[in-house]
Amino acid sequence: MAIELNPLEQFKIERLVPLHIGKLDVSYTNSALAMTVVVVLITALIIIGTRRAALVPGRLQSLVEMTYEFVADMIDSNVGREARGYLPFIFSLFTFILLANLLGLVPYSFTVTSHIIITLALALVVFIGVTIIGIVRHGFHFFSLFVPHGVPLPLLIILVPIEVLSYFIRPFTLSIRLFANMLAGHTMLAIFGGFAAAIGLAAIFPVAINTGLIGLELLVAVLQAYVFAILTCLYLRDSIHLH
């Protein structure tokens, strides 16, 4: 009897600990478990890697320091050293997305970044945060961000609404980019993996494709974490420098 393969089955959210508060479903799910594992792993890596910091660092300490310096350099290059106060947030954001993406490549794990609700929540935190920072730092002058300099008044009637629209769609483009890349990649892996299992001995070609896709997915996992973090830096730069 043929087994029907559903490549989207891997993204199904399942209740592990059913819990309701009134009519509100707050059950602990496989998605929540995956996020818990990611946070615990990041915390453990940082604590263990820096607990016995040495002048000549070991492998774990080197990994933590290189990640820290990478994010710090990202902020310095794109925002400026005055934004170093936001390093803990961007570091946490980058490491969470990176490890969540990588954890999703482990067989039988769960990819939380393949769900739009997760990526949109992260993007909204970034969007609301940088907007608050801009308003607190500049007051009503913050809204000059939507008015291009040196543009004739008639053109402003067209350009200002475009600038406002482009600003408010940031959380959607930021979240969809990450969600779509992770969803598409994992779906392709499942399709070719199921195809290889179905045709048996003739599976050399789909297995070869799947091997290449795994390498590509590894690259995408790292690249998407970087893109999310650097776009956060660019949005932060706009709020701080108003350009």
Stockholm file with secondary structure:
# STOCKHOLM 1.0

chainA/1-243         MAIELNPLEQFKIERLVPLHIGKLDVSYTNSALAMTVVVVLITALIIIGTRRAALVPGRLQSLVEMTYEFVADMIDSNVGREARGYLPFIFSLFTFILLANLLGLVPYSFTVTSHIIITLALALVVFIGVTIIGIVRHGFHFFSLFVPHGVPLPLLIILVPIEVLSYFIRPFTLSIRLFANMLAGHTMLAIFGGFAAAIGLAAIFPVAINTGLIGLELLVAVLQAYVFAILTCLYLRDSIHLH
#=GR chainA/1-243 SS CCCCCCTTGGGCCCEEECCEETTEECCEEHHHHHHHHHHHHHHHHHHHHHHTCCSSCCHHHHHHHHHHHHHHHHHHHHTCGGGGGGHHHHHHHHHHHHHHHHHTTSTTCCCGGGSHHHHHHHHHHHHHHHHHHHHHHHGGGGGGGGSCTTCCHHHHHHHHHHHHHHHHTHHHHHHHHHHHHHHHHHHHHHHHHHHHHHHGGGCHHHHHHHHHHHHHHHHHHHHHHHHHHHHHHHHHHHHHHCC
#=GC SS_cons         CCCCCCTTGGGCCCEEECCEETTEECCEEHHHHHHHHHHHHHHHHHHHHHHTCCSSCCHHHHHHHHHHHHHHHHHHHHTCGGGGGGHHHHHHHHHHHHHHHHHTTSTTCCCGGGSHHHHHHHHHHHHHHHHHHHHHHHGGGGGGGGSCTTCCHHHHHHHHHHHHHHHHTHHHHHHHHHHHHHHHHHHHHHHHHHHHHHHGGGCHHHHHHHHHHHHHHHHHHHHHHHHHHHHHHHHHHHHHHCC
//
